[in-house]
């Protein structure tokens, strides 16, 4: 599997065990928005790590993962074929 370049969309700080405070780059998020049922969504990954030089320990990146398409060849059955079609 090929590793894709991360697209950073924000950063922040962990305030406590249940609270992350982040700033998001709306311009970058908007570029990767996908529409579903008339609304726009962006999938993101939120990672908690070691603090950077600005003491930010939360990184937000765009989730660019797409499933690989697998196309199975359709099997055709002849009338004289005794095998079951399922």
C-alpha angles and dihedrals in degrees: 000000000000117000112231125214112260117246108212115216102170149330140217149151135279106241096186139327094295104029129072120180114203141169115218128208101229093189091059093043092051091056090060100040117131123200121233123173092342096310130099121235136180123198112219137182117222115201129185114206144135117326116263125219089286092050091250110147099174121077125190118202133176113258102232097169114133124182116246114248114242116194116192116200111250112245116223122208125213121218091244093049111113094199119105117248093231 
